[in-house]
Amino acid sequence: MSPVAMGGPALFLGESDYVALVRPEIDPADPEVWQAAAQAGVTPEELAATSGTWAVLWEQDGEGDGFELPGVRDAEPAFFAETLRAELAAGSEKFTVDGGSALRLEGAREDAGTWSFTAYITPPGDEPTPLAVVTGPLPAAGLLADLDAFLENLA
């Protein structure tokens, strides 16, 4: 199936190794969606109906995956981002931001301008296997700008 252009709120923490909170939005009127839907044998509306669910994505050492977070409302990722932003702005040496049963983020200040994170990701399932993804160092100014943009997208 062809890649489909997606919008929606997305918060990526990291670069080549990263963890992300995303809520993909697919526009059924987009010509790429029409083409992808035709290739998949579904209507554009059916394809677009799969969007709007929050998900956690990650990549580490060239391997990546993700999982959906059904039932998660925008308020929960917004609270996660607001808490992370407050910790960064406060300049805390070390902190933990709880993202519920699927995501916990530990931050450590590298120096005055950079941060590293360890994201503990627990996919849903009968016997989930937790994964730790280490990112950074990341510039604080870029992180704050990304958090502001994410929160603005949710507003």
JORA-V995138 format. One record per residue. RES is the residue in one small letter. PHI is phi in radians with two decimals (none if undefined). OMEGA is omega as a letter, one per 30 degrees, with the letter a starting at -180 (none if undefined). D_CENTER is the distance of its C-alpha to the mean C-alpha in Angstrom with 2 decimals. Layout:
{{RES PHI OMEGA D_CENTER} {RES PHI OMEGA D_CENTER}}
This chain:
{{m none l 23.04} {s -1.20 l 22.25} {p -1.15 a 18.78} {v -2.00 l 17.96} {a -1.17 a 16.68} {m -2.22 l 13.79} {g -2.03 l 12.78} {g 1.80 a 10.83} {p -1.14 l 8.41} {a -2.63 l 5.38} {l -2.14 l 4.59} {f -1.82 l 5.33} {l -1.99 a 7.65} {g 2.17 a 10.47} {e -2.13 l 12.47} {s -1.25 l 14.06} {d -1.79 a 12.61} {y -2.67 l 8.94} {v -2.27 a 6.04} {a -2.45 l 2.40} {l -1.90 a 1.55} {v -2.37 l 4.12} {r -2.28 a 7.80} {p -1.13 l 10.00} {e -2.15 l 13.48} {i -1.98 a 16.46} {d -1.58 a 19.74} {p -1.14 l 22.70} {a -1.52 a 25.02} {d -1.20 a 23.38} {p -1.00 l 25.88} {e -1.15 l 23.33} {v -1.18 l 22.28} {w -1.02 a 26.02} {q -1.14 l 26.57} {a -1.11 l 23.76} {a -1.13 l 24.95} {a -1.08 l 28.50} {q -1.15 a 27.65} {a -1.51 a 25.97} {g 1.33 l 28.93} {v -2.26 l 27.17} {t -1.41 l 27.33} {p -1.02 l 24.74} {e -1.16 l 24.29} {e -1.13 l 23.67} {l -1.13 a 21.01} {a -1.17 a 19.32} {a -1.12 l 19.60} {t -1.37 a 16.93} {s -1.58 l 14.30} {g 1.63 l 13.03} {t -1.73 l 11.58} {w -1.11 l 8.20} {a -2.55 l 6.64} {v -1.87 l 5.18} {l -2.09 l 5.91} {w -2.67 l 8.08} {e -2.55 l 11.23} {q -2.63 l 14.21} {d 0.92 l 17.72} {g 1.42 l 17.24} {e -1.88 a 16.14} {g -2.64 l 12.83} {d -2.92 l 11.77} {g -3.05 l 9.46} {f -2.70 l 10.49} {e -1.41 l 10.61} {l -2.11 a 10.92} {p -1.05 l 14.11} {g 1.53 l 15.62} {v -1.32 l 12.74} {r -1.65 a 13.78} {d -1.01 a 12.27} {a -1.09 a 14.17} {e -1.24 l 12.22} {p -1.09 l 8.79} {a -1.11 l 11.36} {f -1.10 l 13.37} {f -1.00 a 10.77} {a -1.15 l 10.25} {e -1.12 l 14.04} {t -1.16 l 14.94} {l -1.08 l 13.14} {r -1.08 l 14.80} {a -1.10 l 18.06} {e -1.14 l 18.14} {l -1.13 a 17.66} {a -1.13 l 20.23} {a -1.32 a 22.57} {g 1.27 l 22.58} {s -0.95 l 22.38} {e -1.13 l 23.36} {k -2.46 l 21.15} {f -2.76 l 18.94} {t -2.26 l 16.70} {v -2.05 a 14.00} {d -1.57 l 13.97} {g -1.89 a 11.07} {g 1.56 a 13.62} {s -1.23 a 14.82} {a -1.66 a 11.65} {l -2.61 l 10.13} {r -2.35 a 12.31} {l -2.11 l 11.97} {e -1.89 a 15.30} {g -1.97 l 16.01} {a -2.44 l 19.29} {r -1.31 l 20.94} {e -1.41 l 22.43} {d -2.71 a 24.73} {a -1.08 a 25.03} {g -2.06 a 22.52} {t -2.39 a 19.87} {w -2.34 l 17.49} {s -2.09 a 16.33} {f -2.29 l 13.81} {t -2.10 l 14.03} {a -1.74 l 11.19} {y -1.76 a 13.02} {i -1.94 l 11.40} {t -2.17 l 13.80} {p -1.12 l 13.62} {p -1.21 l 15.92} {g 2.59 a 19.44} {d -1.17 l 22.97} {e -2.29 a 22.69} {p -1.15 l 19.11} {t -1.88 a 18.94} {p -1.13 a 16.69} {l -2.28 l 15.14} {a -1.92 l 14.87} {v -2.02 a 12.87} {v -1.78 l 14.52} {t -2.21 l 13.37} {g 1.91 g 15.62} {p -1.26 a 17.85} {l -2.14 a 15.91} {p -1.22 a 17.92} {a -1.04 a 17.73} {a -1.08 l 18.63} {g -1.17 l 15.76} {l -1.08 a 13.24} {l -1.11 l 15.11} {a -1.13 l 15.24} {d -1.11 l 11.52} {l -1.13 l 11.19} {d -1.08 l 14.23} {a -1.12 l 13.10} {f -1.07 a 9.94} {l -1.14 l 12.47} {e -1.14 l 15.06} {n -1.12 l 13.20} {l -1.43 a 13.01} {a -1.21 none 16.66}}
